[in-house]
């Protein structure tokens, strides 16, 4: 055992948990970005449809509870802390509590499987800002590696897509279209990371696992200036194209997310679903990895491989496991 770690920190995006939280949360998310207030107010309306509550914090608490149970029974017995980038519990507050509890060296599990500025490097920057705010006694936190091609992540998504496909009438199942979705990012950001390539590999592995060749990677939830190019096609544009080609059934699998966000329950379950119904396409949305046992077991495996480098590093497909640390300059914002 070479790693002397005394805690695990689950790090996520965060989300409001009531109407009064929505605007302060969005101000945190958009601070320093040139986003008009009108756009912020438009996004706030999405949250208002759900009483101002994003599902992300609740789902992360369920993930932590499942992981605590697994670590208690199978080890390693690490206390688990929870900190967010944009809403309570905020990273700096959690790191201060960890310091007060005597934590000195922790592992960090970020709830994102992929490599990009917003899904990886920005979390590292957030951690360093939070540590600076806490002071010289703040715990060190080592981020666990991206896991887009880890067998546990792939298995959880395969299982969830299979469940979704079973909702399609059997006679039409072989012709069902499969759309893998992920949060779009600016092309200038995508050119500096492996985000799109990793998503395509995850999609390929999941599609192969369910035996579906009618799949495409699409994107959702773009923001920013319409003059700035982002990754495409958008899920709604894809639905229109499928309808033009006679598609009847569509399974939407948000493999770019590990739990439900507002971007899923609004952009997919509300907006994209309404478009499908308007056009006469039957949509079924697959669940995110969430608390699937294979996904929870994967987190434990990532911990074990960091504690003991002799532990096999799980990865399937065309690429091997991602490195533990980022190379200098990778995943820049633009």
Secondary structure as the mmCIF struct_conf table of DSSP 4:
data_model
#
loop_
_struct_conf.conf_type_id
_struct_conf.id
_struct_conf.beg_label_comp_id
_struct_conf.beg_label_asym_id
_struct_conf.beg_label_seq_id
_struct_conf.end_label_comp_id
_struct_conf.end_label_asym_id
_struct_conf.end_label_seq_id
STRN STRN1 UNK A 7 UNK A 12
STRN STRN2 UNK A 17 UNK A 17
BEND BEND1 UNK A 18 UNK A 18
HELX_RH_3T_P HELX_RH_3T_P1 UNK A 19 UNK A 21
HELX_RH_AL_P HELX_RH_AL_P1 UNK A 22 UNK A 30
TURN_TY1_P TURN_TY1_P1 UNK A 31 UNK A 32
BEND BEND2 UNK A 33 UNK A 33
HELX_RH_AL_P HELX_RH_AL_P2 UNK A 37 UNK A 48
TURN_TY1_P TURN_TY1_P2 UNK A 49 UNK A 52
STRN STRN3 UNK A 53 UNK A 53
BEND BEND3 UNK A 55 UNK A 55
HELX_RH_AL_P HELX_RH_AL_P3 UNK A 56 UNK A 74
BEND BEND4 UNK A 75 UNK A 75
STRN STRN4 UNK A 79 UNK A 84
BEND BEND5 UNK A 85 UNK A 89
STRN STRN5 UNK A 90 UNK A 90
HELX_RH_AL_P HELX_RH_AL_P4 UNK A 91 UNK A 100
TURN_TY1_P TURN_TY1_P3 UNK A 101 UNK A 102
STRN STRN6 UNK A 105 UNK A 110
BEND BEND6 UNK A 111 UNK A 111
BEND BEND7 UNK A 114 UNK A 114
BEND BEND8 UNK A 116 UNK A 116
HELX_RH_PI_P HELX_RH_PI_P1 UNK A 117 UNK A 121
HELX_RH_AL_P HELX_RH_AL_P5 UNK A 122 UNK A 134
TURN_TY1_P TURN_TY1_P4 UNK A 136 UNK A 137
HELX_LH_PP_P HELX_LH_PP_P1 UNK A 138 UNK A 139
STRN STRN7 UNK A 140 UNK A 143
HELX_LH_PP_P HELX_LH_PP_P2 UNK A 144 UNK A 146
TURN_TY1_P TURN_TY1_P5 UNK A 148 UNK A 149
HELX_RH_AL_P HELX_RH_AL_P6 UNK A 151 UNK A 165
TURN_TY1_P TURN_TY1_P6 UNK A 166 UNK A 167
BEND BEND9 UNK A 168 UNK A 168
HELX_RH_AL_P HELX_RH_AL_P7 UNK A 170 UNK A 173
TURN_TY1_P TURN_TY1_P7 UNK A 174 UNK A 175
STRN STRN8 UNK A 177 UNK A 183
STRN STRN9 UNK A 186 UNK A 186
HELX_RH_AL_P HELX_RH_AL_P8 UNK A 187 UNK A 190
TURN_TY1_P TURN_TY1_P8 UNK A 191 UNK A 192
BEND BEND10 UNK A 193 UNK A 194
HELX_RH_AL_P HELX_RH_AL_P9 UNK A 195 UNK A 210
TURN_TY1_P TURN_TY1_P9 UNK A 211 UNK A 211
STRN STRN10 UNK A 215 UNK A 220
BEND BEND11 UNK A 224 UNK A 224
TURN_TY1_P TURN_TY1_P10 UNK A 226 UNK A 227
BEND BEND12 UNK A 228 UNK A 228
STRN STRN11 UNK A 230 UNK A 230
BEND BEND13 UNK A 231 UNK A 231
STRN STRN12 UNK A 234 UNK A 234
HELX_RH_AL_P HELX_RH_AL_P10 UNK A 235 UNK A 244
TURN_TY1_P TURN_TY1_P11 UNK A 245 UNK A 246
STRN STRN13 UNK A 249 UNK A 253
TURN_TY1_P TURN_TY1_P12 UNK A 255 UNK A 256
BEND BEND14 UNK A 258 UNK A 259
HELX_RH_AL_P HELX_RH_AL_P11 UNK A 262 UNK A 265
TURN_TY1_P TURN_TY1_P13 UNK A 266 UNK A 266
HELX_RH_PI_P HELX_RH_PI_P2 UNK A 267 UNK A 272
HELX_RH_AL_P HELX_RH_AL_P12 UNK A 273 UNK A 279
TURN_TY1_P TURN_TY1_P14 UNK A 280 UNK A 280
STRN STRN14 UNK A 282 UNK A 286
HELX_LH_PP_P HELX_LH_PP_P3 UNK A 287 UNK A 288
BEND BEND15 UNK A 289 UNK A 289
TURN_TY1_P TURN_TY1_P15 UNK A 290 UNK A 291
HELX_RH_AL_P HELX_RH_AL_P13 UNK A 293 UNK A 307
TURN_TY1_P TURN_TY1_P16 UNK A 309 UNK A 310
BEND BEND16 UNK A 311 UNK A 311
BEND BEND17 UNK A 317 UNK A 319
HELX_LH_PP_P HELX_LH_PP_P4 UNK A 321 UNK A 323
BEND BEND18 UNK A 324 UNK A 325
HELX_LH_PP_P HELX_LH_PP_P5 UNK A 326 UNK A 327
TURN_TY1_P TURN_TY1_P17 UNK A 328 UNK A 329
BEND BEND19 UNK A 331 UNK A 331
#
